[in-house]
Amino acid sequence: MAATTPTDIGGYDYTFVNTPPDRLVCRICDYVSRDPRMSECCGHNFCESCLENANKAASITKACPICRDDGFTTYRNKQADREARNLEIACPNEEMGCTWQGEINHVSGHFVDNILGCEYENVKCTNFDCEEMVQRRSLRDHVWMDCLHRTSRCQYCRTYDKYLFIIGDHVKQCPKYPLPCPNNCEVESVLREDMETHKKECPLEVIQCEYHNMGCEERMMRKNKRKHEEEHMDELSWPLKESVKTQC
């Protein structure tokens, strides 16, 4: 049986350590009576809320639900109420691992909001926008370590924001994020904000010949620039000489 809250209609829907006496069972809902009332006609117990619902139903007469006596009246059964509240039950979260057992009188102390309460009860994550339900015993680790909506800090630029944003959109624009050189040079990594400067110095960056405006269409790695100029010095210097002659 699952747990019920004090505001639920009907009897105590719990797993009992021992089978409850039949005299305590409500004859309408078949659970152990909550706030039991005994009929004067046949001596059966009913939950107060079950009787109220039955009286509101148009199809139900004022006759006793069991013996059908027309003069159906009840009185509060305090002895049955004490017996019911003293019955021992298992925690409703028994299937999830909780081993608590105790009287119905004490179950409210086992379920308390916020920090205290059954460690195996499912509670909502306290981080904003997170709708995940986790067992109370795992709540702290979830809130601080596992929740995608937790506050986190970028390990590169130290920016604080939601973890989901940090590992998503922020990584794509973080100025301090280390990137590999697009030319696979010997530099292990380059900060995103320094990448353009690095490209202007990278020995493996492909560049145009310094004299491309004079007709050289060769492209080479920066590290081969000097070699290219030395191997083609005569070719490269000829347009320059002609340009000087024209100016003279």
For each residue, the residues with C-beta under 8 A, 3 or more apart:
1: 13 14 15 31 92
2: 13 92
3: 13 14 92 93 107 111
4: 8 10 12 13 14
5: 8
6: 108
7:
8: 4 5 13
9: 47 49 50 53
10: 4 13 26 29 31 34 47 49 50
11: 25 26 29 30 31 32 33 34 47 50
12: 4 31 32 33 34 84 87 89 104
13: 1 2 3 4 8 10 31
14: 1 3 4 32 89 90 92 104 107
15: 1 89 90 92 94
16: 19 20 32 87 88 89 90
17: 87 88 89 90 101
18: 87 88
19: 16
20: 16 24 25 32 84 87
21: 24 25 83
22: 25
23: 45 80
24: 20 21 32 33 36 45 80 83 84 87
25: 11 20 21 22 30 31 32 33 45
26: 10 11 29 30 31 32 33 34 36 45 46 47 50
27: 30 44 45 46 65 66
28: 46 47 50 51 54 65
29: 10 11 26 47 50
30: 11 25 26 27
31: 1 10 11 12 13 25 26 34 47
32: 11 12 14 16 20 24 25 26 84 87
33: 11 12 24 25 26 36 37 45 46 47 77 80 81 84
34: 10 11 12 26 31 47 48 49 84
35: 47 48 49 76 81
36: 24 26 33 45 46 47 48 76 77 80 81 84
37: 33 45 46 47 48 51 74 75 76 77
38: 43 44 45 46 74 75 77 80
39: 42 43 44 45 46 64 66 67 69 72 73 74
40: 43 73 74 75
41: 64 67 69 71 72 73
42: 39 64 66 67 69
43: 38 39 40
44: 27 38 39 64 66
45: 23 24 25 26 27 33 36 37 38 39 77 80
46: 26 27 28 33 36 37 38 39 50 51 65 74
47: 9 10 11 26 28 29 31 33 34 35 36 37 50 51
48: 34 35 36 37 51 52 76
49: 9 10 34 35 52 53
50: 9 10 11 26 28 29 46 47 53 54
51: 28 37 46 47 48 54 55 74
52: 48 49 55 56
53: 9 49 50 56 57
54: 28 50 51 57 60 65
55: 51 52 60 62
56: 52 53
57: 53 54 60
58:
59:
60: 54 55 57 65
61:
62: 55 70 72
63: 68 69 70 72
64: 39 41 42 44 67 68 69 72
65: 27 28 46 54 60 68
66: 27 39 42 44
67: 39 41 42 64
68: 63 64 65
69: 39 41 42 63 64 72
70: 62 63
71: 41
72: 39 41 62 63 64 69
73: 39 40 41
74: 37 38 39 40 46 51
75: 37 38 40
76: 35 36 37 48 81
77: 33 36 37 38 45 80 81
78: 81 82
79: 82 83
80: 23 24 33 36 38 45 77 83 84
81: 33 35 36 76 77 78 84 85
82: 78 79 85 86
83: 21 24 79 80 86 87
84: 12 20 24 32 33 34 36 80 81 87 104
85: 81 82 103 104 105
86: 82 83 103 104 105
87: 12 16 17 18 20 24 32 83 84 103 104
88: 16 17 18 101 102 103
89: 12 14 15 16 17 101 102 103 104 107
90: 14 15 16 17 94 100 101
91: 94 98 99 100 101 110 118 120
92: 1 2 3 14 15
93: 3 96 97 98 118 120 121
94: 15 90 91 97 98 99
95:
96: 93 120 135
97: 93 94 120
98: 91 93 94 118 119 120
99: 91 94
100: 90 91 110 118
101: 17 88 89 90 91
102: 88 89 106 107 110
103: 85 86 87 88 89 106 107
104: 12 14 84 85 86 87 89 107
105: 85 86
106: 102 103 109 110
107: 3 14 89 102 103 104 110 111
108: 6 111 112
109: 106 112
110: 91 100 102 106 107 117 118
111: 3 107 108 117 118 121
112: 108 109 116 117
113: 116 117
114: 117
115:
116: 112 113
117: 110 111 112 113 114 121 136
118: 91 93 98 100 110 111 121 136
119: 98 135 136 137
120: 91 93 96 97 98 135 136 137
121: 93 111 117 118 135 136
122: 133 134 135 136
123: 133 134 135 136 139
124: 130 131 132 133
125: 130 131 132 133 134 139 142 143 147 149
126: 130 139 143
127: 130 143 147 149 150
128: 149
129: 149 162
130: 124 125 126 127 147 148 149
131: 124 125
132: 124 125 142 147
133: 122 123 124 125
134: 122 123 125 138 139 142
135: 96 119 120 121 122 123 138 139
136: 117 118 119 120 121 122 123 139
137: 119 120
138: 134 135 141 142
139: 123 125 126 134 135 136 142 143
140: 143 144
141: 138 144 145 146
142: 125 132 134 138 139 145 146 147
143: 125 126 127 139 140 147 150
144: 140 141 147 150
145: 141 142 150
146: 141 142 150
147: 125 127 130 132 142 143 144 150 163
148: 130 162 163 164
149: 125 127 128 129 130 162 163 164
150: 127 143 144 145 146 147 162 163
151: 160 161 162 163
152: 160 161 162 163 166 167
153: 158 159 160 166
154: 157 158 159 160 161 166 170 174 176
155: 158
156: 174 176 177 178
157: 154 174 175 176 177
158: 153 154 155
159: 153 154 166 170 174
160: 151 152 153 154
161: 151 152 154 165 166 170
162: 129 148 149 150 151 152 165 166
163: 147 148 149 150 151 152 166 167
164: 148 149 167 168
165: 161 162 168 169 170
166: 152 153 154 159 161 162 163 170 171
167: 152 163 164 170 171
168: 164 165 171 172
169: 165 172 173
170: 154 159 161 165 166 167 173 174
171: 166 167 168 174 177
172: 168 169
173: 169 170 192
174: 154 156 157 159 170 171 177 192
175: 157 191 192 193
176: 154 156 157 191 192 193
177: 156 157 171 174 191 192
178: 156 189 190 191 192
179: 189 190 191 192 195
180: 184 188 189 190
181: 184 185 187 189 190 198 202 204
182: 199
183: 199 202 204 205 206
184: 180 181 204
185: 181 202 203 204
186:
187: 181 190 198 202
188: 180
189: 178 179 180 181
190: 178 179 180 181 187 194 195 198
191: 175 176 177 178 179 194 195
192: 173 174 175 176 177 178 179 195
193: 175 176
194: 190 191 197 198
195: 179 190 191 192 198 199
196: 199 200
197: 194 200 201
198: 181 187 190 194 195 201 202
199: 182 183 195 196 202 205
200: 196 197 205
201: 197 198 205 222
202: 181 183 185 187 198 199 205 222
203: 185 221 222 223
204: 181 183 184 185 221 222 223
205: 183 199 200 201 202 221 222
206: 183 219 220 221 222
207: 219 220 221 222 225
208: 212 218 219
209: 212 216 217 218 219 220 228 229 236
210: 225 229
211: 214 215 216 236 239 240
212: 208 209 215 216 217 218
213:
214: 211 236 239 240 243
215: 211 212 239
216: 209 211 212 232 235 236
217: 209 212
218: 208 209 212 228 232
219: 206 207 208 209
220: 206 207 209 224 225 228
221: 203 204 205 206 207 224 225
222: 201 202 203 204 205 206 207 225
223: 203 204
224: 220 221 227 228
225: 207 210 220 221 222 228 229
226: 229 230
227: 224 230 231
228: 209 218 220 224 225 231 232
229: 209 210 225 226 232 233 236
230: 226 227 233
231: 227 228
232: 216 218 228 229 235 236
233: 229 230 236 237
234: 237 238
235: 216 232 238
236: 209 211 214 216 229 232 233 239 240
237: 233 234 240 241
238: 234 235 241 242
239: 211 214 215 236 242 243
240: 211 214 236 237 243 244
241: 237 238 244 245
242: 238 239 245 246
243: 214 239 240 246 247
244: 240 241 247 248
245: 241 242 248
246: 242 243
247: 243 244
248: 244 245
